[in-house]
């Protein structure tokens, strides 16, 4: 039995199809990279996985549970724009992440001290212990994104959703974030879904690479049909040759 099961998902907005006939089975701890042209429903799919939106048709289940009606603590998300609280210090952001797991419960007295100690341990692990008392605005882009991922992980999600998390970073910082994410994934055993426009990144980090595209296309009405998973590549142990995927996408998007 798969850990994340997606069955016959359709999603429309005001009658306009975005996704259609999306089916997927993902094992626990798998890393799924998602690529495709802009506007083909990749971020919509993440929102459905998060349960921020409910599908027009079909169902998504995690670990055999009933389909979620709203975002839960078993799922965390990190966006391209650093989703941290600017009015809180770096340490307070991590404490806030833990409070999410408690339904935004607040810590007091000794429990607050223990939460701060745990936050410091988390910051030390992600390389931000030395800036615990500063504010996010003083950090570099890579450090802010480390903080956002650390905050999401503090809530201990079983599924981590990443929407272009490294798109705004410089190349050097991006490479260091790749190693950081791989280490965290190995430590936590999370199942990860990551949307990216970078094919090298998709194959480097992912166990599988999904390509979202529109198998049906009306040149007179480009919005007539929705997108679905048109390719599912196994990126482990070399998988399908990278150039073959590049060529397939190039042919599809320029034809």
CORUR-V839486 format. One record per helix or strand. SS is the DSSP state (A for helix, B for strand). FROM is the first residue (numbers start at 1). LEN is the number of residues. If there is no record, write none. Layout:
BEGIN
ss=SS from=FROM len=LEN
ss=SS from=FROM len=LEN
END
This chain:
BEGIN
ss=B from=4 len=10
ss=B from=16 len=11
ss=B from=31 len=6
ss=A from=42 len=9
ss=B from=57 len=6
ss=B from=75 len=5
ss=B from=89 len=1
ss=A from=90 len=12
ss=A from=109 len=17
ss=A from=129 len=3
ss=B from=135 len=1
ss=A from=136 len=3
ss=A from=141 len=14
ss=B from=159 len=5
ss=A from=171 len=18
ss=B from=191 len=5
ss=A from=199 len=7
ss=B from=208 len=6
ss=B from=227 len=8
ss=A from=236 len=3
ss=A from=242 len=13
END
